[in-house]
Amino acid sequence: MPVLPGLLCDLATGQGGVLSWPQLHRAGLSPSEVSRLVAHEVLVRVRRGGFVTGELWRAADPDRRFALTVRAALLVRPHDAASHQAAFALSDLPLWGVDLRRVDLHARVTRRRAKADLRLHPWDDVARLELIGGARSLAIAESAPLVATAGSLEGAVVAVDAALRRGYCNGRGARERGRQARPARLSGHRPSATPDRFARPPG
């Protein structure tokens, strides 16, 4: 059974368990050797050019797998930043009622571009960015209104509630960005700009 070279193991550990094709290539691995590593589940290809170590992937639950996929996507696109629920995942916040099949990124594009598993959103120079474990991300107060307006108001509230409890953001920032976001189009629900700090997640 093939094994990942020690240098790449150390590199993956320092990057949260992810590797990119350029890194594998620079380490001297050929496409056929990478394919063999994938075939034996030493590496898991989570998107084009992005890989997760197999051991970490097998031990991860769906939320953690999504976070690993986000990290792999940002490793492939290092000038972008996590957005929407991808930002929640990087901060290890609850991913309640959000789509884990797609990674949203804040990117240097002039219009929104969407693929099956990736959505790129135009860059906003005013948006506040954070560095989380070496990966760039929109601040939670920036991402939450985007999740709400995309159709998961409850998911945004649950994540912001957890972020407030952990001190990742403050209520003022969430309220300010919430006012700037357009109302969520959810039947039977009204968007709330200020999450209840004492509310418990559904279930």
Secondary structure, DSSP 8 states (H G I E B T S, - for coil): -----HHHHHHHHHTTSEEEHHHHHHTT--HHHHHHHHHTTSEEEEETTEEEEHHHHHH--HHHHHHHHHHHHHHHSTT-EE-HHHHHHHTT---TT--TT-EEEEES-SS-EE-SSEEEEE--TTS-EEEETTEEEE-HHHHHHHHHHTT-HHHHHHHHHHHHHHTSS-HHHHHHHHHHS-----TT----SS--TT-----
